[in-house]
Amino acid sequence: SLEEIVAAVNVRKDFYNLKTGINPKEIYPSSIRLSNLTGIYVQPNKAVVGKNAFAHESGIHQDGVLKYPQTYEIMTPESIGQPKGNIILGRHSGKHGFQSRLDELGIILKEDDLDKSYERFLLVADKKKEVYDEDIYAIVADEIRSTQQTWNIVDFHAFCGSDPTIASAMVILEKEDERIPAASTGDGPVNALFNAIDKIVQVDIQLERYSIHAVTSGTNALGEASVAVNYKGRLISGHGSSTDVIHASAKAYLSAINKVLQEQQVKEKLLTGV
């Protein structure tokens, strides 16, 4: 893969006597952003950019790396843009600590986006012991996307039992200070919630792809959902994250719907000149 070639050339310059025009410190951030955009995630054991690439579980390995990293690492995490986390982010972390980690990750936000991302970070940190870099990427991406929403989720409830065919859900959506409720059933809680959303927004789309991914490990991990809907023969993607996978799924579906509605609004303005 490209990142492995770049890493090999940089590490063994004496052997290959080559150089590339690629900035290696953009490798890890680019990999995370691409995963967030496509919904296709890197396997943990992937060389260079996998989350286990610089992980050490063995006590002997940990001791060796702490004393002299090159004992087991021929390259540093920092060399590919993966920050070495010295600050553990949690619910007691202040805005300065949060912004400091954003700076380390190379994420630049406007003041209002920073405030919204920090508020969301506190909500996530309240449910998790630690917030990892992968969580921060998902939080920031999710908050930036939500600032462009036409419809927003105010509240929802999903119900199911051992028989998923009788699952039901209700949702309240908001648009320009107008709140509209709807309820529906479906083949499982996610499908029921999507059906309830469809009743409100009334957009002619078909769900083509749906996936859910745990951004980090553990039962309290932040989940990120990705969907692709078919709108007039084109696939439009949507993404959403939450510690509740059903909430993440609803946000992802609504994200795709909002993109469709925004496209419709742009076309109407072009046609009417308003």
Secondary structure, DSSP 4 states (H G I P E B T S, - for coil): -HHHHHHHHHHTHHHH----S--GGGHHHHHHHHHHHHS----TT-TTTSTTTT---SHHHHHHHHH-GGGT-SS-GGGGT-----S-B-TT--HHHHHHHHHHHT----HHHHHHHHHHHHHHHHHSS-B-HHHHHHHHHHHHHHTT-SSEEEEEEEE--S-GGGEEEEEEEEETTEEEEEEEEESSHHHHHHHHHHHHH----EEEEEEEEESSSSTTPPEEEEEEEEETTEEEEEEEEESSHHHHHHHHHHHHHHHHHHHHHHHHHHHH--
